C-alpha cells in the first residue's frame, strides 16, 4: 500500500501534470493504480470494469490536473474520491444482466453497498500510516498480531491497539458517512 503522499509531493505532482509531463502521470500511476483499481473492483465486483475505471480516473487526472486542490486533501484522497464517483456512475448506468434494470430497490442496494465500500476505502486512505500499515499486515498479508508487531518493530500491545483502532474506524463505514467526507471541491463529476 502506498504511503501517504506529503502535501509537497502532491503540489509538485499537480504542477508537473499541469505542464503536461507524461513521466509525472506514470509516476502517479505507479504509486496509486493499485489503490484505484482495488477500490473500483470492490465497488463493481468486476475486474474488467475496474480496469476501465482505473483508466478513466487517470485519464481524467491527466486532462484536468487543476481540478485537484491540495488545500482540500491529499492527492490519494482525491483519487479515491474520483474512483468512487466513476464507480457509482457505472453502477447506476450499467445494471447486471440478471438484475431488472427497472428495479429501483436493487439499484439502491448496489449503490448502498458500493458507497459503504467507498467509505471504507476513504477511511483507510485517510487514517494514519501506522494504523493502515498494521491493517495491511494483518488483513492483506494475513499476519497475526505477533507477526504484525515484529514487522512493525512495535510491542504486541501496540500492534493490538493499532489493529483495534483501525477496525473501529472501518466499522463506521457501514453505519454512517465519514465525518467531514470528501471536501466540497471534490464533488465534481468525471
C-alpha positions in Angstrom: 0.0 0.0 0.0 1.4 3.4 -0.9 2.3 5.7 1.9 0.5 9.0 2.4 1.9 11.4 -0.1 3.2 14.5 1.6 1.5 17.8 0.6 4.7 19.0 -1.1 4.7 15.9 -3.3 1.1 16.5 -4.1 1.7 20.1 -5.2 4.7 19.2 -7.2 2.8 16.4 -8.9 0.0 18.7 -9.8 2.4 21.2 -11.2 4.1 18.6 -13.3 0.8 17.3 -14.6 -0.3 20.8 -15.4 2.9 21.2 -17.6 1.9 18.0 -19.4 4.8 15.8 -18.1 3.9 12.3 -19.2 6.5 11.0 -16.7 4.5 12.6 -13.9 1.4 10.6 -14.9 3.5 7.4 -15.0 4.9 8.1 -11.5 1.4 8.8 -10.2 0.0 5.7 -11.8 2.8 3.6 -10.3 2.1 5.0 -6.9 -1.7 4.9 -6.9 -3.0 2.5 -9.6 -3.4 -0.4 -7.1 -5.5 1.8 -4.8 -7.8 3.0 -7.6 -8.1 -0.5 -9.2 -8.8 -2.3 -5.9 -11.4 0.3 -4.8 -13.2 0.1 -8.2 -13.0 -3.7 -8.1 -14.5 -3.9 -4.6 -17.3 -1.5 -5.6 -18.1 -3.0 -9.0 -17.1 -6.7 -8.3 -15.9 -6.8 -11.9 -12.2 -6.9 -12.8 -12.7 -5.6 -16.4 -14.9 -2.7 -15.2 -12.3 -1.9 -12.5 -9.6 -1.7 -15.2 -11.8 0.7 -17.3 -12.5 2.9 -14.2 -8.7 2.9 -13.5 -8.0 4.1 -17.0 -10.8 6.7 -16.8 -9.7 8.1 -13.5 -6.1 8.5 -14.6 -7.3 9.9 -17.9 -9.4 12.5 -16.0 -6.4 13.4 -13.9 -4.3 13.9 -17.0 -6.8 16.1 -18.7 -7.8 18.0 -15.5 -4.9 18.3 -13.2 -6.0 21.7 -12.0 -9.2 20.2 -10.5 -7.0 18.9 -7.7 -6.7 21.4 -4.8 -4.0 20.4 -2.2 -5.7 22.6 0.4 -8.8 20.2 0.3 -6.9 17.0 0.9 -4.2 14.7 -0.3 -3.9 13.5 -3.9 -4.5 10.0 -2.7 -7.9 11.0 -1.2 -8.8 12.9 -4.4 -8.1 9.8 -6.5 -10.1 7.7 -4.1 -13.0 10.1 -4.4 -12.7 10.2 -8.3 -12.8 6.4 -8.3 -15.9 6.3 -6.1 -17.7 8.8 -8.3 -16.8 6.9 -11.5 -17.7 3.5 -10.0 -21.1 4.8 -8.7 -21.8 6.3 -12.2 -21.1 2.9 -13.7 -23.3 1.2 -11.1 -26.2 3.5 -11.9 -25.8 3.2 -15.7 -25.0 -0.5 -16.2 -27.0 -2.9 -14.2 -26.1 -6.6 -14.1 -27.6 -8.9 -16.8 -29.5 -10.9 -14.1 -30.9 -7.8 -12.5 -34.0 -6.0 -13.6 -32.8 -2.5 -14.7 -36.2 -1.0 -13.8 -36.0 -2.3 -10.1 -35.0 0.8 -8.1 -34.7 -1.2 -4.9 -32.0 -3.5 -6.4 -30.1 -0.5 -7.8 -30.4 1.4 -4.5 -28.9 -1.7 -2.6 -26.0 -1.9 -5.0 -25.3 1.8 -4.6 -25.5 1.5 -0.8 -23.0 -1.4 -0.8 -20.7 0.5 -3.2 -20.9 3.6 -1.0 -20.1 1.6 2.1 -17.1 0.1 0.3 -16.0 3.6 -0.9 -16.3 4.9 2.7 -14.1 2.1 3.9 -11.5 2.9 1.2 -11.7 6.6 2.1 -11.3 5.8 5.8 -8.3 3.6 5.0 -6.8 6.3 2.8 -7.3 8.9 5.4 -6.2 7.0 8.5 -2.7 7.5 9.9 0.0 5.4 8.2 0.8 3.3 11.3 -2.8 2.1 11.6 -3.0 1.4 7.9 0.3 -0.5 7.9 -1.0 -2.7 10.8 -4.2 -3.4 9.0 -2.4 -4.2 5.8 -0.1 -6.7 7.5 -2.9 -8.4 9.4 -5.7 -8.5 6.8 -3.9 -8.3 3.5 -0.8 -10.3 4.3 -2.6 -12.5 6.8 -0.2 -12.0 9.7 -1.3 -12.4 13.3 -0.8 -9.6 15.8 2.5 -11.0 17.0 4.0 -11.1 13.4 2.5 -7.7 12.8 4.2 -6.3 15.9 7.5 -7.9 14.8 7.2 -6.5 11.2 6.4 -3.0 12.5 9.0 -3.1 15.2 6.5 -2.3 18.0 5.3 -4.2 21.1 2.5 -6.7 20.8 0.2 -4.4 22.8 0.9 -1.6 20.4 0.1 -3.8 17.4 -3.2 -4.9 19.0 -4.0 -1.2 19.8 -3.4 -0.2 16.2 -5.4 -3.0 14.8 -8.3 -2.3 17.2 -8.3 1.4 16.3 -8.1 0.7 12.6 -11.0 -1.7 12.8 -13.0 0.7 14.9 -12.5 3.4 12.2 -13.5 0.9 9.5 -16.6 -0.1 11.3 -18.0 3.4 10.8 -18.1 2.9 7.0 -21.3 0.9 7.0 -23.1 2.8 9.7 -22.6 6.5 8.8 -20.7 8.7 6.3 -17.1 9.6 7.0 -17.1 12.6 9.2 -16.4 15.6 7.1 -16.4 13.4 4.0 -14.6 14.4 0.9 -14.2 18.2 0.6 -16.9 20.0 -1.4 -14.5 20.8 -4.3 -14.2 17.0 -4.9 -17.9 16.7 -5.7 -17.4 17.4 -9.4 -18.4 14.5 -11.7 -15.9 12.9 -14.0 
